[in-house]
Amino acid sequence: MTDRPVALVTGATAGIGAAFARELSAQGYDLVLVARDQARLEALAAELGGAEVLPADLSTPEGCDLVAARLAAPVDLLVNNAGMSLNTPFPRSSVEREELLLRLNVNAVMRLTLAALPGMSARGRGDIINVSSVTGFAAMMPGSTYPATKAWVTNFSESTGLLVRSTGVRVMALCPGFTRTEFHERAGIDASKTPSWLWLDAGRVVRDGLRDLKKGKLVSVPDWKYKMVVFGVRHAPQGLVRRVARTTRGRIGRGDH
Ligand SMILES: NC(=O)c1ccc[n+]([C@@H]2O[C@H](COP(=O)([O-])OP(=O)(O)OC[C@H]3O[C@@H](n4cnc5c(N)ncnc54)[C@H](OP(=O)(O)O)[C@@H]3O)[C@@H](O)[C@H]2O)c1
């Protein structure tokens, strides 16, 4: 046992989750790293000079149970980051793939938040960051169900965060735009036409998110470009937003980010 704070990060083997692990380690946290690939988890733990590794598939009830059991012991920060996208328009998708998406992007976030939150509230401290996406703010990708999962994550985080605020616990949705990770390749999404100026660096996303958490924000949108996008989709006439959604989809690539 040490006096150092403990953070549990899901999806820690790559991309934004690995960037969280590196940043939190540098900030003095002890880490619990969760993902499916045990070898990659152990390699990251070694790079960080030691961390607890917890291999689990969060799209399964067993994987969620395992991580929920670990959260029964106090954790200061939970980062629900593991997530995926599909590269199939809904009418051509399958029940199996859509349920997989919902189990990982929605159900695991609900399960692990519910595992951590009561203890945090009772202790009067603790933080939860749920990694969502700018895509959750509007139906910007006709036919993709990924944004709907992220709309749930953002709304859920904001709603839960509002409820527990008075107990000293913070819950925040972190909503990045296009970020350079393995995400698009894993989903089979060709993001090669996405202009380079739209891409964010995972480390920068994480640092912005942690700064916004400290400020007490319920929803964090890293980078001024994406803040403007979110302002636009929230305040522009919805007919205009839908027209833009139909026309930009082809131009910026398949933008399931
Ligand atoms: N990249 C973007 O443009 C972007 C933009 C906005 C939001 N996001 C969100 O950011 C989060 C992180 O994505 P990323 O871009 O960093 O993606 P990534 O590079 O593909 O990393 C995904 C991570 O999740 C883990 N993972 C995947 N399926 C899992 C499962 N069933 N159980 C447990 N862990 C699993 C992967 O590790 P294993 O394969 O070892 O399990 C990996 O560590 C996601 O929630 C994503 O929706 C990404």
The ligand as a Tripos MOL2 file, in Angstrom:
@<TRIPOS>MOLECULE
LIG
   48    52     1     0     0
SMALL
NO_CHARGES

@<TRIPOS>ATOM
      1 N1         -9.3370    8.1610  -32.2060 N.am      1 LIG1
      2 C1        -10.3300    9.0000  -32.3860 C.2       1 LIG1
      3 O1        -10.4090    9.7260  -33.4060 O.2       1 LIG1
      4 C2        -11.3880    9.1400  -31.3100 C.ar      1 LIG1
      5 C3        -12.1760   10.3200  -31.3210 C.ar      1 LIG1
      6 C4        -13.1530   10.4750  -30.3550 C.ar      1 LIG1
      7 C5        -13.3330    9.5050  -29.3850 C.ar      1 LIG1
      8 N2        -12.5640    8.3760  -29.3990 N.ar      1 LIG1
      9 C6        -12.8070    7.4090  -28.3290 C.3       1 LIG1
     10 O2        -11.6070    7.2610  -27.5960 O.3       1 LIG1
     11 C7        -11.5830    5.9940  -26.9360 C.3       1 LIG1
     12 C8        -10.2270    5.3480  -27.1670 C.3       1 LIG1
     13 O3        -10.0800    5.1240  -28.5490 O.3       1 LIG1
     14 P1         -8.6710    5.2040  -29.2800 P.3       1 LIG1
     15 O4         -8.8320    6.1550  -30.3900 O.co2     1 LIG1
     16 O5         -7.5730    5.3740  -28.3190 O.co2     1 LIG1
     17 O6         -8.6860    3.7290  -29.9150 O.3       1 LIG1
     18 P2         -7.5630    2.5920  -30.0680 P.3       1 LIG1
     19 O7         -6.2340    3.1860  -30.3600 O.co2     1 LIG1
     20 O8         -8.1530    1.6340  -31.0400 O.co2     1 LIG1
     21 O9         -7.5300    1.9330  -28.6150 O.3       1 LIG1
     22 C9         -8.6410    1.2100  -28.1440 C.3       1 LIG1
     23 C10        -8.2780    0.5890  -26.8060 C.3       1 LIG1
     24 O10        -9.4250   -0.1150  -26.3060 O.3       1 LIG1
     25 C11        -9.0800   -1.4740  -26.0200 C.3       1 LIG1
     26 N3        -10.2170   -2.3180  -26.3040 N.ar      1 LIG1
     27 C12       -10.8540   -2.5050  -27.4970 C.ar      1 LIG1
     28 N4        -11.8370   -3.3890  -27.3790 N.ar      1 LIG1
     29 C13       -11.8390   -3.7890  -26.0770 C.ar      1 LIG1
     30 C14       -12.6050   -4.7180  -25.3130 C.ar      1 LIG1
     31 N5        -13.5820   -5.4370  -25.8990 N.pl3     1 LIG1
     32 N6        -12.3440   -4.8810  -23.9940 N.ar      1 LIG1
     33 C15       -11.3460   -4.1710  -23.4290 C.ar      1 LIG1
     34 N7        -10.5790   -3.2800  -24.0730 N.ar      1 LIG1
     35 C16       -10.8140   -3.0980  -25.3840 C.ar      1 LIG1
     36 C17        -7.8770   -1.7670  -26.9380 C.3       1 LIG1
     37 O11        -7.0060   -2.7450  -26.3980 O.3       1 LIG1
     38 P3         -7.0770   -4.3310  -26.6870 P.3       1 LIG1
     39 O12        -7.2110   -4.5230  -28.1750 O.co2     1 LIG1
     40 O13        -5.7990   -4.8460  -26.0980 O.co2     1 LIG1
     41 O14        -8.2720   -4.8300  -25.9230 O.co2     1 LIG1
     42 C18        -7.1480   -0.4160  -26.8980 C.3       1 LIG1
     43 O15        -6.3560   -0.3370  -25.7490 O.3       1 LIG1
     44 C19       -12.7620    5.2090  -27.5200 C.3       1 LIG1
     45 O16       -13.8240    5.2140  -26.5930 O.3       1 LIG1
     46 C20       -13.1410    5.9930  -28.7680 C.3       1 LIG1
     47 O17       -14.4930    5.8490  -29.0770 O.3       1 LIG1
     48 C21       -11.5850    8.1780  -30.3240 C.ar      1 LIG1
@<TRIPOS>BOND
     1     1     2 1
     2     2     3 2
     3     2     4 1
     4     4     5 ar
     5     4    48 ar
     6     5     6 ar
     7     6     7 ar
     8     7     8 ar
     9     8     9 1
    10     8    48 ar
    11     9    10 1
    12     9    46 1
    13    10    11 1
    14    11    12 1
    15    11    44 1
    16    12    13 1
    17    13    14 1
    18    14    15 2
    19    14    16 1
    20    14    17 1
    21    17    18 1
    22    18    19 2
    23    18    20 1
    24    18    21 1
    25    21    22 1
    26    22    23 1
    27    23    24 1
    28    23    42 1
    29    24    25 1
    30    25    26 1
    31    25    36 1
    32    26    27 ar
    33    26    35 ar
    34    27    28 ar
    35    28    29 ar
    36    29    30 ar
    37    29    35 ar
    38    30    31 1
    39    30    32 ar
    40    32    33 ar
    41    33    34 ar
    42    34    35 ar
    43    36    37 1
    44    36    42 1
    45    37    38 1
    46    38    39 2
    47    38    40 1
    48    38    41 1
    49    42    43 1
    50    44    45 1
    51    44    46 1
    52    46    47 1
@<TRIPOS>SUBSTRUCTURE
     1 LIG1         1 GROUP 0 **** ****
